[in-house]
Amino acid sequence: MVFEPLISVNKFILNASLQDFLLESVLGVVFLWCLYSWRKKKHSALSLEEEEEIIRNWHPEPLVSSSEPPIDRDPANYPLVTSKVDVITQINGKNFLNFASHNYYGFAANPTVEKRVIDCLHKYGVGTCGPRGFYGTLDIHLNLEQKLADFMGMEEAALYSYGFSAVASAISAYAKKPDIIFADEKVNFRIQKGLDASRSTIVFFKHNDMDDLKAKLEEQRKKDLKNPSKAKKIRRFCIIEGIYMNTGNICKLPEIVALCTEYKLRVFVDESISLFTIGKTGRGVTEYFNIPTTEVDLIMGSLEFSLGSGGGFVIGTSYVVEQQRLSGLGYCFSASLAPILTEAGMAAIEVLEQDAKLKDELSSKCRYIDEQLRKLLSDFFSVSGHEESPIKHLFLVVSLPRDEEETILKSIVKYCFKRNIILSMPTYLDKEVFMPRPSILLTINVAVSTSQISEMCSVLKDACTQVCFRQKLVFASQ
Amino acid sequence: MSYLTVENAKTLIQNGHATKCPPAKNGFITNALHDSKASKDMCNGSISNGNGAFHHSKKEQPLTILSRLNVMSSNLFYFFWKHFRRLFSRHSSKSKPHLNGSACKMQESHSDPDEWKSRESFEAPSVYVVATTMLGFTMVMLLNALSRFIYAPKVAVENKNRKGYAPLYNKFDLFYSQYVYRRVKDCWNRPICSVPGVEVELKDRVSHDSNWTFQFSGTTSKCINLGSYNYLGFAENSGPSIEAVKETIKTYGVSLCSSPSEYGLSPLHFELEKLTARFLGVDDAIIFGMGFGTNVLNLPCILSEGCLVFSDEKNHASLILSLRLSKASITVFKHNNMKDLERKLRTAIIKGQPKTGKPWKKILVIVEGVYSMEGSIVHLPQLLKLKEKYKVYLYVDEAHSVGALGPGGRGVTEYFGIDPKKIDILMGTFTKSFNAAGGYLAGSQEVIDYIRRNSHGTHYAPSMSPPIMRQISTTMQIIMGEDGTDEGQRRIGQLRKNIRYFRQKLHQIGVIIFGNDNSPVVPLMVYLFSKLHIVLKEFKERNVAVVGVGFPAAPLYMGRLRFCISAGHTKEQLDTAIGIIAEFADQFGLKYSKKPRFEGEIKYEDVKV
């Protein structure tokens, strides 16, 4: 019957000895292999000579495109810092009034911090010789993590050895390919790289524009209705900055939290600048807007700006932060934060906690500068930045083509440099998603005096008039 | 319940998982070249005996359907296994079987006098080991799944206000981290409270809730440190470099609070960059504040769409991440397998870009000097031949090799006696041999200038901390002998001797160790997940700090211990560690190696470097 051949095949297999079976299978495999390689040969009809020909004729582009002249590497032509960074900083041996370094509390030159760092150096040496998992976890790392978590009243913190990788790794540890991230279009480059690494769908909304965010969320909701079961599994994140690095503006946290609760988005806030500088006791935007920290899923920050040290961190609930320790790439696979930088950060937070006035002083200085800038320089610059923000961006009042704006700002900065004041002009790469407008970045140090501030303002004003005269440019007010 | 995994390990060990290797027979050693074949036959023999038993029973009694299926499947299994085994043992069959000590010398009459430099070993485990490891892992998973069902403490749960949100983690990841990894968590992330030098002080901790949380018991234990990447033994808290660093802190503070493109440069930057370039023997170098970041911040700016990258399958996470960030196409080739690379290179160049068929803009091959998980050294001479023939560019990550390889500590190029200028981009970190932090890129003036202009690091990240730069320049000068002493040479010599001695001794014990004979990273294969845990625990009890690598950092069934040898280790410290390893190898059955062993005594003084 029909089954007979099948049965006989079965019998044949079962009765065959091992050797027979092997032989037959080997023959079978050889046959298949021949068939396969024959087919393959047919597909790639090139002979060896032809292949070699193609390989010989392939000429790659140079590794780097070198249309630009070599960089001048003579140290004499660079503004080199030759002292500690403080209100008065030495550049090439000369004293300058510093409005360019992110050292809001002056911890980079604080004697208390310095003493503790040296003590730490004598105990732990300089490096950690390993990642956190492999004997690179020092007790002071754990103490600082605990301190940060306690400071924010949250459960856990994880310390990174670099501020850049803290932000970039934190995002990609949670957001994966199928997920959706809503991000402000002015987010800094670190966040942009984190977004790239996550490979999620990214939706940018207009800077601090809640209506736009709402519209985009609504749009997404409509899309979700088409496939509700799939939509349920898509993680959604909203990524913003506390104080935006590129504009100095503060985020609209209350509205964001309300929207995110409504649309079930998790909120990640990069508080690199706002933490320690904003809020009644310096606990960042959540304190400033009086929003419970439980509403925010992850706070990312850095020891580089306010604390005058190095490294980054994330703070959140244990449930969330634990994941960093397993899949935050910059956490697991990088050597841990150098002990001296850890200790510098720790000492800085402790000084900040002991001296509550420091924070108020910084805020009042920031407000004062904001006032002065708006009063004295409104003819030339539009000041961007929240009044309490320690960074202010000065954009030109009139908008010109990008390179013209750049030249004007550069000459203003150069003029100020000649008058012994350093201001910085943030440089951007063309890889930015939305290229920020050129600006002068002012950073505020708590120890700067009112006379120094007025000096800076008057020099800046001089610079503008000088430069404008030379460039023969007409400003809106003139 | 809390010790399920440990118990599991113990039962498996008792059930004879500990495959005791038969003592090396006579003739094995003399006939070294046929070693791999002999061991294979031995292995196959044991299995075919097992199958033979089935055959006999088949003829004697009628078979049930089940037993028929059984026979069929075992036949099939045997057949396929033979082929799979060949695939598994790809590396070992190609690498020359090698002996240590005196036996080694017999083989060195090879045509290429430098052949020994690339000699490496990846001995494949037997079928039995793989099968039991898989079984062990399945058991761990099953028992823990059961455990989750019975016992689910309310530790680290999601906030209540996140109800109804899409789950943050996928179910398997959460299960793995909470129920599988958590059980062995006590063996990782152990906090230390001293310099991570040759000896390290661990802060003891206990867990009262099976590793959900830890408490410090208040005591510390001093251990021999075989876990830190302290290759040249510079992890110290006193000495010339520490004094120099102290002075720098007093002059510059710990941070310049600005990026290099703004006001983040100091004279130290220029000094260090020049020194690094001189040390490596290339035109120029650029430094960054984080080693991991050196890859991540810079590779994306070199690569663009239409570029093709060949990346070794064992490349470090930072390289993988940076490739993900760049828009280039990526092809992975088998670990250190130049034939595979060549084959893939040919196909790629011939076929061009997918869909369009346009030729690739440029092809970059990314390898590491020393692979940190495999202990192997890149086959640079062969790679350079490929580079010349196929006009590809070469990026060598020397994170683990700079300082640790070569007679002058200049890394893998010096080790093979190759001109460093032949390599397009040399990357390395200062974290390991220099006991500092950060990384560098070095190469021709043109390339480094381009990176200086376009790197994410120069524009968006703060510059390197001055005291850390000082540490690097001081230690680098010591290595170069520019401090007026031969301290650097002494350290390099000591490291090489320690590596050779340690590797030879381990080999003699009969454990499987991976990698090159001269690599400071020594992975010792343990395979089984639970076994790894118990071995690590016992090492801690005996005051030796070692690193264990399990899934997901290593393949599922390739759990391993990893030792990092330092120039600071004394013979006594190494002997203590070796003694303990030998003891554990017996106790826990780690003698998997089927290679012939050198039976004489290996003397520290006689070790050739």
Chai-1 contact restraints between the chains, C-beta under 6 A:
chainA,res_idxA,chainB,res_idxB,connection_type,confidence,min_distance_angstrom,max_distance_angstrom,comment,restraint_id
A,L14,B,R68,contact,1.0,0.0,6.0,A-B,restraint_1
A,F21,B,N75,contact,1.0,0.0,6.0,A-B,restraint_2
A,L22,B,F79,contact,1.0,0.0,6.0,A-B,restraint_3
A,S25,B,F79,contact,1.0,0.0,6.0,A-B,restraint_4
A,E51,B,I350,contact,1.0,0.0,6.0,A-B,restraint_5
A,I54,B,I350,contact,1.0,0.0,6.0,A-B,restraint_6
A,I55,B,I349,contact,1.0,0.0,6.0,A-B,restraint_7
A,W58,B,I349,contact,1.0,0.0,6.0,A-B,restraint_8
A,W58,B,P359,contact,1.0,0.0,6.0,A-B,restraint_9
A,P60,B,K362,contact,1.0,0.0,6.0,A-B,restraint_10
A,P60,B,K391,contact,1.0,0.0,6.0,A-B,restraint_11
A,E61,B,K361,contact,1.0,0.0,6.0,A-B,restraint_12
A,E61,B,K362,contact,1.0,0.0,6.0,A-B,restraint_13
A,L63,B,Y393,contact,1.0,0.0,6.0,A-B,restraint_14
A,L63,B,D424,contact,1.0,0.0,6.0,A-B,restraint_15
A,V64,B,V447,contact,1.0,0.0,6.0,A-B,restraint_16
A,V64,B,Y450,contact,1.0,0.0,6.0,A-B,restraint_17
A,S66,B,E446,contact,1.0,0.0,6.0,A-B,restraint_18
A,P70,B,D449,contact,1.0,0.0,6.0,A-B,restraint_19
A,I71,B,D449,contact,1.0,0.0,6.0,A-B,restraint_20
A,I71,B,R452,contact,1.0,0.0,6.0,A-B,restraint_21
A,P75,B,F270,contact,1.0,0.0,6.0,A-B,restraint_22
A,Y78,B,L265,contact,1.0,0.0,6.0,A-B,restraint_23
A,L80,B,L265,contact,1.0,0.0,6.0,A-B,restraint_24
A,L80,B,S266,contact,1.0,0.0,6.0,A-B,restraint_25
A,L80,B,P267,contact,1.0,0.0,6.0,A-B,restraint_26
A,V81,B,L256,contact,1.0,0.0,6.0,A-B,restraint_27
A,V81,B,S266,contact,1.0,0.0,6.0,A-B,restraint_28
A,K84,B,G253,contact,1.0,0.0,6.0,A-B,restraint_29
A,V85,B,L256,contact,1.0,0.0,6.0,A-B,restraint_30
A,V85,B,C257,contact,1.0,0.0,6.0,A-B,restraint_31
A,A100,B,Y263,contact,1.0,0.0,6.0,A-B,restraint_32
A,S101,B,C257,contact,1.0,0.0,6.0,A-B,restraint_33
A,S101,B,S258,contact,1.0,0.0,6.0,A-B,restraint_34
A,H102,B,C257,contact,1.0,0.0,6.0,A-B,restraint_35
A,N103,B,C257,contact,1.0,0.0,6.0,A-B,restraint_36
A,A108,B,G253,contact,1.0,0.0,6.0,A-B,restraint_37
A,A108,B,S255,contact,1.0,0.0,6.0,A-B,restraint_38
A,A108,B,C257,contact,1.0,0.0,6.0,A-B,restraint_39
A,A109,B,G253,contact,1.0,0.0,6.0,A-B,restraint_40
A,V117,B,I249,contact,1.0,0.0,6.0,A-B,restraint_41
A,V117,B,V254,contact,1.0,0.0,6.0,A-B,restraint_42
A,I118,B,K246,contact,1.0,0.0,6.0,A-B,restraint_43
A,I118,B,I249,contact,1.0,0.0,6.0,A-B,restraint_44
A,H122,B,N237,contact,1.0,0.0,6.0,A-B,restraint_45
A,Y124,B,V195,contact,1.0,0.0,6.0,A-B,restraint_46
A,G125,B,V195,contact,1.0,0.0,6.0,A-B,restraint_47
A,G125,B,A235,contact,1.0,0.0,6.0,A-B,restraint_48
A,G125,B,E236,contact,1.0,0.0,6.0,A-B,restraint_49
A,G125,B,N237,contact,1.0,0.0,6.0,A-B,restraint_50
A,V126,B,V245,contact,1.0,0.0,6.0,A-B,restraint_51
A,V126,B,N435,contact,1.0,0.0,6.0,A-B,restraint_52
A,V126,B,A436,contact,1.0,0.0,6.0,A-B,restraint_53
A,V126,B,Q471,contact,1.0,0.0,6.0,A-B,restraint_54
A,G127,B,T431,contact,1.0,0.0,6.0,A-B,restraint_55
A,G127,B,N435,contact,1.0,0.0,6.0,A-B,restraint_56
A,G127,B,A436,contact,1.0,0.0,6.0,A-B,restraint_57
A,G127,B,A437,contact,1.0,0.0,6.0,A-B,restraint_58
A,T128,B,P196,contact,1.0,0.0,6.0,A-B,restraint_59
A,C129,B,P196,contact,1.0,0.0,6.0,A-B,restraint_60
A,C129,B,S228,contact,1.0,0.0,6.0,A-B,restraint_61
A,C129,B,Y229,contact,1.0,0.0,6.0,A-B,restraint_62
A,C129,B,N230,contact,1.0,0.0,6.0,A-B,restraint_63
A,C129,B,A235,contact,1.0,0.0,6.0,A-B,restraint_64
A,C129,B,N435,contact,1.0,0.0,6.0,A-B,restraint_65
A,G130,B,S228,contact,1.0,0.0,6.0,A-B,restraint_66
A,G130,B,Y229,contact,1.0,0.0,6.0,A-B,restraint_67
A,R132,B,N189,contact,1.0,0.0,6.0,A-B,restraint_68
A,G133,B,W188,contact,1.0,0.0,6.0,A-B,restraint_69
A,G133,B,N189,contact,1.0,0.0,6.0,A-B,restraint_70
A,F134,B,G227,contact,1.0,0.0,6.0,A-B,restraint_71
A,F134,B,V547,contact,1.0,0.0,6.0,A-B,restraint_72
A,Y135,B,I192,contact,1.0,0.0,6.0,A-B,restraint_73
A,Y135,B,P196,contact,1.0,0.0,6.0,A-B,restraint_74
A,Y135,B,G227,contact,1.0,0.0,6.0,A-B,restraint_75
A,Y135,B,S228,contact,1.0,0.0,6.0,A-B,restraint_76
A,Y135,B,A545,contact,1.0,0.0,6.0,A-B,restraint_77
A,T137,B,N189,contact,1.0,0.0,6.0,A-B,restraint_78
A,T137,B,P191,contact,1.0,0.0,6.0,A-B,restraint_79
A,L138,B,I192,contact,1.0,0.0,6.0,A-B,restraint_80
A,D139,B,P191,contact,1.0,0.0,6.0,A-B,restraint_81
A,D139,B,C193,contact,1.0,0.0,6.0,A-B,restraint_82
A,D139,B,K203,contact,1.0,0.0,6.0,A-B,restraint_83
A,L142,B,P191,contact,1.0,0.0,6.0,A-B,restraint_84
A,S161,B,M290,contact,1.0,0.0,6.0,A-B,restraint_85
A,Y162,B,M290,contact,1.0,0.0,6.0,A-B,restraint_86
A,Y162,B,G293,contact,1.0,0.0,6.0,A-B,restraint_87
A,F164,B,A461,contact,1.0,0.0,6.0,A-B,restraint_88
A,S165,B,G293,contact,1.0,0.0,6.0,A-B,restraint_89
A,F189,B,Y460,contact,1.0,0.0,6.0,A-B,restraint_90
A,D196,B,L325,contact,1.0,0.0,6.0,A-B,restraint_91
A,A197,B,L325,contact,1.0,0.0,6.0,A-B,restraint_92
A,K233,B,A166,contact,1.0,0.0,6.0,A-B,restraint_93
A,I234,B,A166,contact,1.0,0.0,6.0,A-B,restraint_94
A,R235,B,A166,contact,1.0,0.0,6.0,A-B,restraint_95
A,K264,B,Y165,contact,1.0,0.0,6.0,A-B,restraint_96
A,T294,B,N159,contact,1.0,0.0,6.0,A-B,restraint_97
A,E304,B,P462,contact,1.0,0.0,6.0,A-B,restraint_98
A,G308,B,S255,contact,1.0,0.0,6.0,A-B,restraint_99
A,G308,B,C257,contact,1.0,0.0,6.0,A-B,restraint_100
A,S309,B,V254,contact,1.0,0.0,6.0,A-B,restraint_101
A,S309,B,S255,contact,1.0,0.0,6.0,A-B,restraint_102
A,G310,B,S255,contact,1.0,0.0,6.0,A-B,restraint_103
A,G310,B,S465,contact,1.0,0.0,6.0,A-B,restraint_104
A,T317,B,N159,contact,1.0,0.0,6.0,A-B,restraint_105
A,S318,B,A156,contact,1.0,0.0,6.0,A-B,restraint_106
A,Y319,B,A156,contact,1.0,0.0,6.0,A-B,restraint_107
A,Y319,B,V157,contact,1.0,0.0,6.0,A-B,restraint_108
A,Y319,B,E158,contact,1.0,0.0,6.0,A-B,restraint_109
A,E322,B,A156,contact,1.0,0.0,6.0,A-B,restraint_110
A,L326,B,S177,contact,1.0,0.0,6.0,A-B,restraint_111
A,L329,B,A317,contact,1.0,0.0,6.0,A-B,restraint_112
A,L329,B,L321,contact,1.0,0.0,6.0,A-B,restraint_113
A,G330,B,F292,contact,1.0,0.0,6.0,A-B,restraint_114
A,F333,B,A317,contact,1.0,0.0,6.0,A-B,restraint_115
A,S334,B,F292,contact,1.0,0.0,6.0,A-B,restraint_116
A,A335,B,T431,contact,1.0,0.0,6.0,A-B,restraint_117
A,A338,B,A437,contact,1.0,0.0,6.0,A-B,restraint_118
A,I340,B,V254,contact,1.0,0.0,6.0,A-B,restraint_119
A,A344,B,V254,contact,1.0,0.0,6.0,A-B,restraint_120
A,S424,B,E262,contact,1.0,0.0,6.0,A-B,restraint_121
A,T427,B,S261,contact,1.0,0.0,6.0,A-B,restraint_122
A,T427,B,H459,contact,1.0,0.0,6.0,A-B,restraint_123
A,L429,B,H459,contact,1.0,0.0,6.0,A-B,restraint_124
